[in-house]
Amino acid sequence: MASDTQTDGPRHVAVIMDGNGRWAQMRGRPRLFGHQAGARRVREIVEACPDNGVKYLTIFAFSTENWKRTQAEVAGLMKLFRRYIEREAQDLLKNGVRVRFIGDRVRLDDKLVALMDELELMTADNDRVHLTVAINYGGRDEVARATRRLAHDVASGRLSPKDVGDETLPRYLDTCFLPDPDLVIRTSGEARISNFLLWQSAYSEYEFIDTLWPDFTRDEFARVLAGFKTRDRRFGAVKA
């Protein structure tokens, strides 16, 4: 049950990792150079989670809208995802990180999906940090897919329409295994949520920061988390 005042740090932090391309362009390098730097930053932030009391970290890696980017950039990103899984798998396992992926896998190539499946299975018993990677993910797409599954269960008689309430749909969402995020961070100075965790973040706190993702250090992460502790989270209620 939510308390009137939030004094503890966030257990679940979600991050929109924005600014990789601009970071690279500012250095006269191709956008993929920035994405590579951003991937290295993920490792640092994951490693910082236990010391900061963060049990769940969800990162927005590739949206359903990102297919609109150039073919070269999309292909480079897909190669980067495969390489990241191959290079980081053993360290993630050793460090107690459980990895899961959310999003629609239908459009992803078979090799990437196989690597994703393998990493999920490999780390299934880990519990130190729960890292969820959103790839080919969009909040509206997720709700649409969940609604189709729910409707199918109603049509087949497994679920009665009168039993459908605001606690029903979350069981059909990609994030059914996660608590809702306490805090959503977006880097790079943009102040929008970009179709990320639309249902789950109804009462999340937001932090929009100017730092580009490749420059987002564990120290800045800790400062943002400390700022969260000063917020008064009332969840629609008022103090007596």
Secondary structure as UniProt FT lines:
FT   STRAND          12..16
FT   HELIX           20..26
FT   TURN            27..28
FT   HELIX           31..48
FT   HELIX           50..52
FT   STRAND          56..63
FT   TURN            64..65
FT   HELIX           66..68
FT   HELIX           71..94
FT   TURN            95..96
FT   STRAND          97..102
FT   TURN            106..107
FT   HELIX           110..122
FT   TURN            123..125
FT   STRAND          129..137
FT   HELIX           139..155
FT   TURN            156..157
FT   HELIX           161..163
FT   TURN            166..168
FT   HELIX           169..172
FT   TURN            174..177
FT   STRAND          183..186
FT   TURN            188..189
FT   TURN            194..195
FT   TURN            198..203
FT   STRAND          205..208
FT   HELIX           213..215
FT   HELIX           218..228
FT   TURN            229..230
FT   TURN            235..236
//
